[in-house]
Amino acid sequence: MSRRYTGLTFDDVRAIAAALPGVEEGKAWGVPALKLRGTMVACMAAHKSAEPNTLVVRLPFDQRDAIIADAPQTYYLKPHYEAYASVLVRLSKIDREALGDLLQASCRYVEATAKKRTRRSAGAAGVTRRSSGR
């Protein structure tokens, strides 16, 4: 009797992320998340528009668009997420190696954007900025 493949779970995501330096588990929007020095890398999709067992992974917009075009059966987007630098991942369709590569790319992106924010903050010391509402 063969077992039906049901895909990866957040337990698998957590195990893969354990090998990434600086990544820790936390919560975001009430769901399990992975963070790099406090900044979200990935989390289970909490918005009702996402399919069940979907992971949200932060990526630059150009990379997001390219992987969706390349593998729409695995990666997708819903209107709620369009304004965010992230991609929705069907855990039922991705393999461990591809997920590991994706999480590494996300960590690089989070690290790069954190450095940009730090430089901007240092240059604007004493200046109050309005929140973008996100």
N, C-alpha and C positions, 0 to 999 in steps of 0.2 A: 504494500500500500504506500503510495507516494504522498508526501506532505505538500500541501499547496503553499507556495511562496507568498508571504504577506508583506514582504518588504521590511524596511528598517523601522525602528522605533526611537524615541528620544533616549532610551537606554543605550542604543548603539551610537547615537550622536554624542552622548556624554562620554562613552568609552573612546571614541575616535578623538574627541577634543582633549581628553586627558593627556595626550601626547604633545599637545601644543603648549609651548612655554607661556606662562602668564594668564592662561585661560582658566576661569573659575565659573562654577555654577551659581546661578542666582535666580531671580524672578524678574519678569518684565510684564506689565499688564496682567499680573496674576497667573502667568503660565511659566513653565520652566524655561530658563534662558542660559546662554553662555555669554560671559563678559570677559573683556580684556581690560584689565586695570579699571574696572567699573563701567566700561562702555560696551553696550550690547554688540555682540558678534552675530548671534543667532538666537531665535526663540521659536517655540511652537506658535503657530498662527492663532491669534485670539479673536480676530474679527470674523463675524458670521459669514462673510462672503467667501472665505477661504474653504477649500475642501478639507474634509477630515484628514488627520495625519499629515499635515502640511507644516513644513519648517520655513520660517522666514530667515533669510541670510542676507546680511548687509554686503552690498557690492556697489561699485561705481555704476552709474547709469549706462555707460557704453558697454561694460562687461555684461550687465544684466540683459540688455537688449540683444547682445550677440548670443548668449547662451540660450535665451528663449527662442531665438530664430533657429538655432542649431538643433535644439532638442525640446520642442514644445510638449512632447509627451511627458517630460520630466519637470521642466521649469515653466512657470506661468506667472501671470500677473492679474490682479483684479483692480477695478477702479480705485478702491480704498487705498491701495498701496502704490499707485502710480507716482505720487509726488515724493516718495521715499526712495533713497538709494538702497534698494533691497530687491530680492527675487524670492518668489514662492517656489518651494521644492516639494514635489510629491515623494514622500519617503518610500512609498510603495514602488517607485520606478527607478530610484537611484541606487547604485552599488556603493560599497564601503570606500573603495578607492576614489571614486569620483567625489563622494561626499568629503573625504579627507582633503582632497585638492581644493574643493570649494571653501571649506572652512579655513584652510591656509590662506587662500586669496582674500577672504573676508578679514582675517587678522591683519594682513598687510594693509588693506584699505583702512581699517579702524586705526591702526598705528599711524598711517600717513595723515589721516584727517585730524587725529589728536595733535600731531606735531604742528599742523597748520593752525589749529585753534590756539595752541600755546603761543606761537609766534604772533598771531593777531592780538591776543590778549596782552602780551608784553608790550606791543606797540601802541595799544590803546589804553594804557594804564590810567585810571582816573576817569575814563569816559564810560558813562552808563549806556548800555544798549538795550533796546526794547526786544522782548522775546518775540520769536516768529510764531508763537502759538502752538508749536509742536511738542 
